[in-house]
Amino acid sequence: MSFYKAVSLGITGNKISKEITGTQEVSVGRTLIATGSGATLGAATAGVVTVGAAALGVAAAPVVIPLAVASGVVSLIASLWD
């Protein structure tokens, strides 16, 4: 897991929440959407890494959960101070 990848995905999750809700104001709904979007992006990105690593015969499954959680946390924090 890369710290910079988690931050990048988390900020993208926050931007997605702004597009979905149509507002930049802090709210519980936008925070939930941002957190879910960031976690989904992290899981999807780590899943791609896992599939690519599996093709090479490398076990990369432990990457999926930490990246998803870290991206979700970054999105949560970004949505509260944006």
C-alpha positions in Angstrom: 0.0 0.0 0.0 1.3 3.4 -0.9 0.5 6.4 1.3 0.3 8.6 -1.7 -2.0 6.3 -3.5 -4.4 6.2 -0.5 -4.4 10.0 -0.3 -5.0 10.4 -4.0 -7.9 7.9 -4.0 -9.3 9.5 -0.9 -9.3 13.0 -2.4 -11.0 11.6 -5.5 -13.6 9.9 -3.3 -14.3 13.3 -1.8 -14.7 14.9 -5.3 -17.1 12.2 -6.3 -19.2 13.0 -3.2 -19.4 16.6 -4.3 -20.6 15.5 -7.8 -23.2 13.1 -6.4 -24.7 15.5 -3.8 -24.3 18.6 -5.9 -22.9 20.6 -3.0 -19.6 21.3 -1.2 -21.2 21.9 2.2 -20.3 19.5 5.0 -23.1 17.1 5.8 -23.5 13.6 7.1 -24.8 12.4 3.8 -21.8 13.8 1.8 -19.4 12.4 4.4 -20.9 8.9 4.0 -20.8 9.1 0.3 -17.2 10.3 0.3 -16.1 7.6 2.7 -17.9 4.9 0.6 -16.5 6.2 -2.6 -12.9 6.4 -1.3 -13.1 2.9 0.1 -14.6 1.6 -3.1 -11.9 3.2 -5.2 -9.2 1.8 -2.8 -10.6 -1.7 -3.1 -10.9 -1.5 -6.8 -7.4 -0.2 -7.3 -6.0 -2.8 -4.9 -8.0 -5.5 -6.7 -6.4 -4.5 -9.9 -3.0 -4.7 -8.2 -3.9 -8.1 -6.8 -5.0 -9.5 -10.1 -1.9 -8.2 -11.8 0.3 -9.6 -9.0 -1.5 -13.0 -9.1 -0.7 -13.2 -12.8 3.0 -13.0 -11.8 2.5 -15.5 -9.0 2.9 -12.9 -6.2 0.5 -12.9 -3.3 -0.9 -9.4 -3.0 -4.2 -10.0 -1.2 -3.1 -8.2 2.0 -3.0 -5.0 0.1 -6.7 -4.8 -0.7 -8.2 -4.1 2.8 -5.5 -1.6 4.0 -5.7 0.5 0.9 -9.6 0.5 0.9 -9.6 1.5 4.6 -6.9 4.2 4.2 -8.7 5.7 1.1 -12.0 5.7 3.0 -10.4 7.5 6.0 -8.8 10.1 3.8 -12.2 10.7 2.1 -13.9 11.0 5.4 -11.4 13.6 6.7 -11.4 15.5 3.4 -15.2 15.8 3.4 -15.2 17.3 6.9 -12.8 20.1 6.1 -13.6 20.9 2.5 
